[in-house]
């Protein structure tokens, strides 16, 4: 009886390349393939493209594709559009201090954690939770948060072509330093939100990208490169935007506050006015600027939509991917129609606040708890060290096990307790609209206990406590998927166990 590989080619106990299928060892009938067995490729390169091992999972053509895709994802509208205004309203230059602290101890560690989780498991943001099935709902919650962002992302890209904007009444002093702002929890809340939005941590695409890596890909190096470029781009964009606005204010003989606008208008309108004052081909610079914004938006938007597509396809592999892509894009288009109405900006602020900020805060916090507390910080560090073939210092342990979960939990709770009612152009959001916002967040929160209960019910155990305990433990298929690395990993774990 013949065997068909994932590409539809006939195979035998020995492949055409001469590599032995370890799944046939010990079986009398080489035509009977045991479940979950892969073809070992002992000649694959340690980094980059790995030959097929019986796993129907796409891989990057080379490590550079992964790096450039991560840069396209992380260096986007969050740097050019969101960062300048977030800094503008949270103390100006003083905002950089909490932002850089948050980036160092929360943003970069979570960025590396998500890439490494995807790379180690070769799974997307939902199936990756074989590490602890109890937390599977976190993956679905992240997908809901991603969907919320996607719903208004096209509107942001559309702003490249037309946006009126409205004047901002924020004080000009916020362009510089307001040291007292650093003591406000809301500023730290905004800094973390900006960090997540800019790096795209917590939304799922980093886990998805990592799952397409070769097992020995140097994602440690890539995480440092991308997070560094992201920070540089944000700072450079902020300096450039306000330098142009300052020049515009000088040309017109007015204060900067008179030319700066709130929200998206700061970049899409005020900056455009500044470009119009250039003495040399201002039209060319304006066109290039908006082409850049559109390109950045498309790059991030494609990655975010790819996450939703990957979640659906990973959990329904029998579904046709082209139909999934069509469904996701059509659904996104229909959701985005509401942002083309006169109240579009009003709605996008609401969805961003409740459907993205709060949701991603909670998902990242639970992600850190599930990985570092439940699975164990020493276990995950050991797994990553085996994968990367390098030691990971105390910096990662402290950030993943303490700073990320505890810091996020404290700031989130304190911000909820002290936050004021949302406003739009100084008008308070009506009670009914706020309730609608919490319903959006509640949908993402509800999937967490739903899938936790589902995981408990599916586990074996005589008592409820036994079932709960088992639901926290990794599934049998958790770990490297290629048989070569899985054997080495299991031997490595056994060796560590014997040493202890």
C-alpha positions in Angstrom: 0.0 0.0 0.0 1.5 3.3 -1.0 1.8 6.4 1.1 1.0 10.0 -0.1 2.9 12.9 1.3 1.3 16.3 1.9 2.2 17.4 -1.7 0.3 14.5 -3.2 3.4 12.5 -4.2 3.8 8.8 -3.6 6.3 7.9 -0.9 7.6 4.7 0.6 9.5 3.9 3.7 12.5 5.6 2.1 12.0 8.9 0.5 13.4 9.9 -2.9 16.0 12.0 -1.2 17.2 8.9 0.7 16.0 10.0 4.1 14.4 7.2 6.2 10.9 7.7 7.5 11.3 6.9 11.2 7.6 6.2 11.4 8.1 2.9 9.7 10.7 1.6 12.1 9.4 -1.2 14.2 6.3 -1.8 12.0 5.9 -5.0 10.1 3.9 -3.5 7.4 5.7 -0.4 6.0 2.4 0.7 4.3 0.7 1.4 7.7 1.6 4.9 8.8 1.2 5.5 12.6 -0.6 8.8 13.5 1.3 12.0 14.1 4.5 10.7 12.6 6.7 12.9 10.5 9.5 12.3 8.0 12.9 13.1 9.5 15.2 15.3 7.5 18.7 15.1 8.9 20.2 17.3 6.3 18.0 20.4 6.8 19.8 23.6 7.6 19.7 24.8 11.1 18.3 28.1 10.1 15.9 29.0 7.3 14.0 26.7 5.1 13.4 23.2 6.4 12.4 20.3 4.1 8.9 18.9 4.5 8.5 16.6 7.5 4.9 15.6 7.0 3.6 18.8 8.5 1.2 20.8 6.3 2.5 24.1 7.5 3.9 26.8 5.2 7.4 28.1 5.9 9.2 31.3 5.0 11.4 31.0 1.9 14.3 32.3 3.9 15.0 34.1 7.2 15.0 37.5 5.5 11.4 37.1 4.5 10.4 36.7 8.1 12.4 39.7 9.2 11.0 42.0 6.6 7.5 40.8 7.3 7.9 41.6 11.0 9.2 45.1 10.1 6.3 45.6 7.8 3.9 44.6 10.6 5.5 46.6 13.4 6.6 49.7 11.5 3.2 51.0 10.4 0.6 53.6 11.1 1.0 53.1 14.8 4.4 54.9 14.5 3.5 57.7 12.1 -0.1 58.4 13.1 -0.7 57.3 16.6 2.7 57.9 18.4 3.0 61.7 17.7 -0.5 62.4 19.0 -0.3 60.0 22.0 3.0 61.8 23.0 1.3 65.2 22.3 -1.5 64.6 24.8 0.5 62.9 27.5 3.3 65.3 28.3 5.2 65.7 25.1 8.8 64.8 25.6 8.1 63.6 29.2 6.0 60.8 27.6 9.1 59.3 26.1 10.3 58.2 29.6 7.4 55.9 30.5 7.2 54.8 26.8 10.8 53.7 26.7 10.5 52.0 30.2 7.4 50.2 29.1 9.1 49.2 25.8 12.1 47.8 27.6 10.3 45.8 30.3 7.0 44.9 28.7 6.9 45.5 24.9 10.1 43.9 23.8 9.8 40.8 26.2 6.2 40.2 25.0 7.3 40.6 21.3 10.1 38.0 21.7 7.8 35.7 23.7 5.1 35.6 21.0 7.5 35.0 18.2 9.3 32.2 20.1 6.0 30.5 21.1 4.9 30.3 17.5 8.3 29.1 16.3 8.6 26.4 19.0 5.1 25.0 18.5 4.6 25.7 14.8 1.0 26.7 15.6 -1.0 29.9 15.4 -2.3 32.0 18.3 -5.1 29.5 19.2 -3.6 26.0 18.7 -0.4 27.3 20.4 -2.4 26.9 23.6 -1.7 23.2 23.7 0.8 24.5 26.2 -2.1 24.9 28.6 -5.6 24.2 27.1 -7.3 26.1 30.0 -6.1 29.4 28.4 -7.2 28.6 24.8 -9.8 31.3 25.0 -6.9 33.9 25.1 -6.1 33.1 21.5 -9.7 33.7 20.4 -9.9 36.8 22.5 -6.8 38.2 20.7 -8.5 37.4 17.4 -11.5 39.4 18.4 -9.3 42.3 19.4 -7.6 42.0 16.0 -10.9 42.0 14.3 -11.9 45.3 16.1 -8.7 47.0 14.8 -9.2 45.7 11.3 -12.7 47.1 11.3 -11.4 50.7 11.3 -8.0 50.1 9.8 -9.3 50.7 6.2 -10.8 54.0 7.5 -7.3 55.1 8.6 -5.8 54.2 5.2 -8.7 56.1 3.6 -7.7 59.2 5.5 -4.7 59.3 3.2 -7.1 60.6 0.5 -9.4 62.8 2.5 -9.8 63.9 6.1 -11.1 67.2 7.4 -10.2 66.9 11.1 -11.0 69.3 13.8 -8.9 71.8 15.7 -7.4 70.7 19.0 -7.5 72.8 22.1 -4.6 71.0 23.8 -2.0 73.3 25.4 1.2 74.0 23.5 3.1 73.2 26.6 2.3 69.5 26.0 4.7 69.6 23.0 7.5 69.8 25.4 7.9 68.5 28.9 5.2 68.1 31.6 7.1 66.1 34.2 4.0 65.8 36.4 2.4 63.7 33.7 4.7 60.8 34.4 3.1 60.3 37.8 -0.4 59.7 36.3 -1.4 56.1 35.8 -3.3 57.0 32.7 -0.1 58.1 31.0 1.4 54.7 31.7 -1.8 53.1 30.4 -1.4 55.0 27.2 2.3 54.2 26.9 1.6 50.4 27.2 -1.3 50.7 24.7 0.9 52.6 22.2 3.6 50.0 22.7 1.3 47.1 22.0 -0.3 48.9 19.0 3.0 49.9 17.5 4.7 46.5 17.9 1.4 44.6 17.3 2.0 42.4 20.4 -1.0 40.7 21.8 -3.0 40.6 18.6 -1.7 37.3 17.3 0.3 38.0 14.1 3.6 37.6 15.8 2.7 34.1 16.9 1.5 33.4 13.4 4.7 34.7 11.8 6.8 32.7 14.2 4.9 29.5 13.4 6.2 29.7 9.8 9.8 29.9 11.0 12.3 27.1 10.8 12.9 25.6 14.2 16.4 26.9 14.5 15.6 30.4 13.2 17.4 33.1 15.2 14.3 34.9 16.4 16.1 36.3 19.4 18.2 38.5 17.0 15.2 39.3 14.9 13.2 40.5 18.0 15.9 42.9 19.0 16.3 44.3 15.4 12.6 44.8 14.8 11.8 46.3 18.2 14.8 48.7 17.8 13.7 49.8 14.4 10.1 50.3 15.6 11.3 52.5 18.5 13.6 54.5 16.2 10.7 55.0 13.7 8.4 56.2 16.4 10.8 58.7 17.8 11.9 59.9 14.4 8.2 60.3 13.3 7.4 62.3 16.4 10.4 64.7 16.0 9.6 65.1 12.3 5.9 65.8 12.7 6.5 68.5 15.4 9.5 70.0 13.5 7.3 70.5 10.5 4.4 71.9 12.6 6.8 74.3 14.3 8.0 75.5 11.0 4.4 75.9 9.8 3.5 77.9 12.9 6.5 80.2 12.3 5.5 80.8 8.7 2.0 81.7 9.7 3.0 83.7 12.8 0.8 81.7 15.2 1.3 79.3 18.1 1.8 75.6 17.4 -1.5 74.9 19.1 -3.2 76.8 16.4 -1.9 74.5 13.6 -1.9 71.2 15.5 -5.0 69.1 15.3 -6.3 66.3 17.5 -6.5 62.6 16.8 -5.7 61.4 13.3 -5.8 65.0 12.1 -2.4 65.7 13.6 -0.7 63.6 11.0 -3.2 63.5 8.1 -4.1 67.2 8.1 -1.7 69.4 10.1 1.4 67.6 8.7 0.0 68.0 5.2 -0.3 71.7 5.7 3.3 71.8 6.8 4.4 70.0 3.7 2.6 72.6 1.7 4.9 75.3 2.9 8.0 73.6 1.4 9.7 75.8 -1.2 10.9 72.9 -3.3 8.3 70.7 -5.0 5.9 70.5 -2.1 3.4 68.5 -4.2 6.0 65.8 -4.7 6.8 65.5 -1.0 3.0 65.5 -0.1 2.4 62.6 -2.6 5.4 60.6 -1.3 4.3 61.1 2.3 0.8 59.8 1.7 2.0 56.9 -0.5 4.2 56.0 2.5 1.2 56.1 4.8 -0.8 54.0 2.5 2.0 51.4 2.1 2.5 51.2 5.9 -1.2 50.7 6.4 -1.5 48.0 3.8 1.5 46.1 5.2 0.1 46.1 8.8 -3.5 45.5 7.6 -2.6 42.4 5.5 -0.7 41.0 8.5 -3.6 41.5 10.9 -6.1 40.1 8.5 -3.8 37.1 8.0 -4.0 36.4 11.7 -7.8 36.1 11.6 -7.5 33.9 8.5 -4.9 31.7 10.1 -7.0 31.2 13.3 -10.0 30.1 11.2 -7.9 27.9 8.9 -5.9 26.2 11.7 -9.1 25.3 13.5 -10.9 24.3 10.3 -8.2 22.9 8.0 -10.9 21.3 5.8 -12.1 24.7 4.7 -10.8 26.2 1.5 -8.3 29.0 2.3 -9.4 31.2 -0.7 -13.0 31.1 0.7 -11.8 32.0 4.2 -9.9 34.9 2.8 -12.9 36.0 0.8 -15.1 35.8 3.9 -12.8 37.7 6.2 -12.2 40.5 3.6 -15.9 40.8 2.9 -16.8 40.9 6.6 -14.1 43.5 7.2 -15.5 45.6 4.3 -19.1 45.4 5.7 -17.9 46.3 9.2 -15.9 49.2 7.9 -18.9 50.8 6.2 -20.1 52.3 9.5 -16.8 54.3 9.7 -17.7 56.1 6.5 -20.7 57.8 8.2 -20.5 61.3 9.8 -20.0 59.6 13.2 -17.2 57.3 11.9 -14.4 58.9 14.0 -16.7 58.8 17.0 -17.2 55.0 16.5 -13.6 54.2 15.8 -12.5 55.9 19.0 -15.0 53.8 20.9 -14.0 50.5 19.3 -10.3 51.3 19.7 -10.7 52.0 23.4 -13.0 49.0 24.4 -12.3 46.5 21.6 -8.6 46.9 21.3 -7.0 48.6 24.4 -8.8 46.8 27.2 -9.0 43.5 25.3 -5.3 43.3 24.5 -4.3 44.4 28.0 -6.1 41.4 29.4 -5.0 39.0 26.7 -1.3 39.8 27.2 -1.6 39.6 30.9 -3.2 36.2 30.7 -0.8 35.1 28.1 2.1 35.8 30.5 0.3 34.1 33.3 -0.5 31.0 31.3 3.1 30.6 30.0 5.3 31.7 32.9 3.1 30.8 35.9 1.1 27.8 34.8 3.5 26.1 32.3 6.4 27.4 34.3 9.0 30.1 33.7 11.8 27.6 34.0 10.2 25.3 31.5 9.6 27.9 28.9 13.1 29.3 29.3 14.5 25.8 28.9 12.4 25.2 25.8 13.5 28.4 24.2 17.1 27.8 25.1 16.9 24.4 23.4 15.3 25.9 20.3 17.8 28.8 20.0 20.8 27.0 21.3 21.7 29.9 23.6 21.2 31.0 27.2 18.5 33.5 28.1 19.4 35.7 31.0 17.5 36.8 34.1 16.1 39.8 32.2 13.6 37.6 30.3 12.7 35.6 33.4 11.9 38.7 35.5 9.9 40.4 32.7 7.9 37.3 31.7 7.2 36.0 35.2 6.7 39.3 37.2 6.8 42.6 35.4 4.5 41.8 32.5 1.6 40.1 34.4 1.9 42.1 37.6 2.6 45.4 36.0 -0.2 45.1 33.5 -2.6 43.9 36.1 -1.9 46.8 38.4 -2.0 49.5 35.7 -5.2 48.1 34.2 -7.1 47.9 37.5 -5.9 51.3 38.7 -6.8 52.9 35.3 -10.3 51.4 35.4 -10.8 52.6 39.0 -9.7 56.2 38.2 -10.5 56.7 34.6 -13.0 59.4 33.5 -15.9 59.1 31.0 -14.7 59.0 27.4 -15.2 62.2 25.5 -15.2 63.2 21.8 -14.6 66.8 21.0 -15.2 67.6 24.7 -18.6 65.8 24.6 -19.1 62.9 26.9 -20.1 59.6 25.3 -23.8 58.7 26.2 -24.4 55.9 28.6 -25.9 53.7 26.0 -22.8 54.0 23.8 -20.5 53.2 26.8 -22.6 50.1 27.4 -22.2 49.1 23.8 -18.4 49.5 24.2 -18.4 47.2 27.2 -20.4 44.7 25.2 -17.6 44.6 22.6 -15.0 44.1 25.3 -17.3 41.6 27.1 -17.5 39.4 23.9 -13.7 39.0 24.0 -13.7 38.4 27.7 -16.5 35.8 27.5 -14.5 33.4 25.3 -11.9 32.9 28.0 -14.2 31.2 30.6 -16.1 29.5 27.7 -13.0 27.7 26.4 -11.7 27.1 29.9 -14.9 25.2 30.8 -14.7 23.4 27.5 -11.1 22.3 28.2 -12.1 21.1 31.7 -15.0 19.0 30.3 -12.8 17.4 27.7 -10.1 16.3 30.1 -10.1 13.0 31.9 -10.3 12.8 35.7 -12.4 11.4 38.5 -13.1 14.7 40.2 -13.6 18.3 39.1 -10.3 19.3 40.7 -8.4 16.6 38.8 -10.0 17.8 35.5 -9.0 21.4 36.2 -5.5 20.3 37.1 -5.2 18.3 33.8 -6.6 21.2 31.8 -3.6 23.4 32.9 -1.1 20.8 31.7 0.3 20.7 28.2 -1.3 18.3 25.7 0.6 15.4 24.2 1.3 17.1 21.0 2.9 20.2 22.6 6.4 20.8 21.5 8.4 20.7 18.3 6.5 19.2 15.4 9.4 17.8 13.3 10.3 14.3 14.5 14.1 15.1 14.5 13.7 18.1 16.9 10.9 16.5 18.9 13.1 13.4 19.7 16.0 15.7 20.6 13.7 17.9 22.8 12.2 14.9 24.6 15.7 13.5 25.2 16.7 16.9 26.5 13.8 17.1 28.9 14.4 13.7 30.2 18.1 14.5 30.7 17.1 17.7 32.7 14.7 15.6 34.7 17.3 13.0 35.6 19.7 15.7 36.6 17.2 17.1 39.1 
